[in-house]
Amino acid sequence: MFSIFSLIFGLLSVVIGILATIFWIWMLIDCLKNEPSVGNDKIIWALVIVFLSYLGAILYYLVRRPERIKQTGQ
């Protein structure tokens, strides 16, 4: 009984890890591809995403991405 729960927890952990990594890569590519090159915003956000990892990707998604879409339509 204990091994079934540990197997389910292990598989769930792997799936969540894979999805989080895909989200991180998506946000990094989105930043590098769509962020305007004016000023240092692109470099700063890329560094935030790289150094803060998943937290940086979530911050970019929640804070900067909606603002950029509103400004540039991208």
JOKAQUI-V478505 format. One record per residue. RES is the residue in three letters. PHI is phi in whole degrees, 0 to 359 (NA if undefined). BURIAL is + if it has 24 or more other C-alpha atoms within 12 Angstrom, else -. Layout:
BEGIN
res;phi;burial
RES;PHI;BURIAL
RES;PHI;BURIAL
END
This chain:
BEGIN
res;phi;burial
MET;NA;-
PHE;295;-
SER;289;-
ILE;293;-
PHE;295;-
SER;293;-
LEU;294;-
ILE;296;-
PHE;297;-
GLY;296;-
LEU;295;-
LEU;297;-
SER;297;-
VAL;296;-
VAL;297;-
ILE;296;-
GLY;297;-
ILE;295;-
LEU;296;-
ALA;294;-
THR;293;-
ILE;298;-
PHE;298;-
TRP;298;+
ILE;296;+
TRP;301;-
MET;291;+
LEU;295;+
ILE;296;-
ASP;300;+
CYS;295;+
LEU;291;+
LYS;271;-
ASN;252;+
GLU;290;+
PRO;299;+
SER;275;-
VAL;286;-
GLY;72;-
ASN;254;-
ASP;302;-
LYS;298;+
ILE;294;-
ILE;297;-
TRP;294;+
ALA;297;+
LEU;294;-
VAL;299;+
ILE;295;+
VAL;290;+
PHE;280;-
LEU;264;-
SER;56;-
TYR;296;+
LEU;296;-
GLY;296;+
ALA;295;+
ILE;294;+
LEU;299;-
TYR;299;+
TYR;296;+
LEU;274;-
VAL;259;-
ARG;274;+
ARG;301;+
PRO;298;-
GLU;294;-
ARG;295;-
ILE;296;-
LYS;295;-
GLN;284;-
THR;251;-
GLY;81;-
GLN;251;-
END
